[in-house]
Amino acid sequence: MNDEKLIIHPKKYRGTTAVVSARLPQDMIGTLDRVAEDTGYNRNEVIQICLEYAIDHMESETEKAGAGA
């Protein structure tokens, strides 16, 4: 199992925002809420931190195929 930790850094994205709606499992929302309560962030901030981390660490299958060519 990967033991890599999520390290919270200063905000990277700034400026105007837009509302985005997503359906999430209730247990995931519960986890987000617990993290928010434990860290002093609100749910929206925790979701933004998680999304930023995912964006910075994701790789698409298209990118992988192009790298091997």
C-alpha positions, 0 to 999 in steps of 0.5 A: 500500500502507498503510504504517501501523505497529503501535504496541505500547501498554500492555495495554487488556484485563485480568482473567480470561482464557479459552482460545480455539482457532484454526486458523492457517496454518503460515506465519502461525504462523512470522511470529508466532513471529519477531515474538515472538522479535524483540520479547521477547513470547511468541506469545500476547501478539503475537496479543493485540496483533494482535487488539486492533489489529484490533478497534480498526481494524475496520469491519463492513459493517453499520456502514457501511450504517447510517452512510450511511442 
